[in-house]
């Protein structure tokens, strides 16, 4: 259903682009605008991972430098039958995570220290499974295609504004629709596709991890934490909010939101868990050794364990 909805939304974007070109009547201008938009988005597609990781000050880690994160991603990648992505850690108290990369062979996943300190290992695994589902679903490619068409619509509207704005023979209403309404509609469709892909990654991540309820509890914690703890990167670049597992900006399930409402995502995951008859997840093993992700029934200290401090011994 998510794939069908995404396909229909992409078709709507394409139809909007074609209708805008027909309204303006300039096939040559439409081709030029599309060519520029494609070139810009191709550059972003090939370099988006480097840009995003540098923007967040992320540092690549391995099993020695991130023993609470790297083995979890490695095991989940095996479960998902994906190439091992690069793993990055971001020194920030803001709890969040994201995936980037142009395809599964060139993917990277990143998490903040705030996320690792806030969640249990079960929940960290569920979040990383969500990000790997984005990789497996090739959401980076889908969003790049969306950005290409939406960018072409905006650029074509600008061509119409500058090159036909003084044409008295032009239809004023058509020009208003072309220059103002079309880019606005493209933005709404782009946001709708983003929300759809989040639902798909939630379901795919729950399937990779084994228990949807751990992702549900992680989302609840992250939504509260992201709303309470500032994210300077998203404050400087609001478009970055679309990257994260929870946006930390605004409310979900509105026309202008990049993510569905967290409570609706949790409800879907809880329903999925009920359908599967699951209450606790199967253990995640690392190369045949004992489970690296404790079950939710393990007693915790007063402070509580986390992926950074699994024994809860930190002061």
TALIN-V796226 format. One record per run of one state. SS is the DSSP state (2 for helix, 1 for strand, 0 for the rest). FROM is the first residue (numbers start at 1). TO is the last residue. Records with the same first field share a line. If there is no record, write none. Layout:
SS = FROM-TO  FROM-TO
This chain:
0 = 1-1  25-26  56-58  62-69  81-85  91-96  101-103  107-107  119-120  137-138  165-171  210-211  229-231  237-237  244-261  277-285  287-288  290-315
2 = 2-24  27-55  70-80  104-106  113-118  121-136  139-164  172-209  212-228  232-236  238-243  262-276
1 = 59-61  86-90  97-100  108-112  286-286  289-289
